[in-house]
């Protein structure tokens, strides 16, 4: 991975030279409000890797300061801050902004959706990026997909769950489109930023939570309160992250700076995927040693959840033309991709 990133940096540096030397690159001095703490494995640390890499690649000309959650605005207010120009950039995931446009969730994590390779290929070569730009530009934001992580777990529970009925009436932190599915089976959901989850779980404000992968959940200490940990993460088989940039700021960059940001984000995708796959098994072993019971959902529960998800899709398509358009694009790509997936990969 280090060799890959170094090669990317060298390629960008050579491109700068071909364009007329380092002086061809404009100085960039931005604040980047993060929705995740820099100390949070992958979710925050990938943002730090990005800013460090951009500074190195550009010889210090692209200086983007990572701002911890709440340093400029609260984590979940980053969208409005970037759109208004109050802050030039933000590190986040599009799924946080479903209150603005539910279609943005389809660029973050899709229930029963694609794994990372298929997902990213739709973004880059299947029409996803063009739709992403169209929707975000309407809000005065340019966003670049800038990271991806492996599948998540689907939840921490205080008591063992043996049926859908066992989840009815629970209060649960849940993210993105998966939350709408959980609501359909009788779960009361709310979206909390990462740093707010453990106190809510400990105090009983919520009964259960999902957040991320084992290596990340371990660090946040959920095992201290809930001992039943469920897989697979049907709601997030892969999750995309983004560098949000005020559209006027993006348009004001020269071609070299824009190319550098895009190249650094592509490198960050590879970095995040490789790191995420490498750190989960150690975390799972540690969680088991701490008394956590790891469960896999029975097929009948997964089938029920998938059925509810398809209901959510139809409701969102009817309510939001953007959602319908993005869903049509993703679905068409996945149908074509299945021809290759079924032939090229072991079952």
Order of alpha helices (4+ residues) and beta strands (2+ residues): alpha-beta-alpha-beta-alpha-beta-alpha-alpha-beta-beta-beta-alpha-beta-alpha-beta-alpha-beta-beta-alpha-alpha-alpha-beta-alpha-alpha
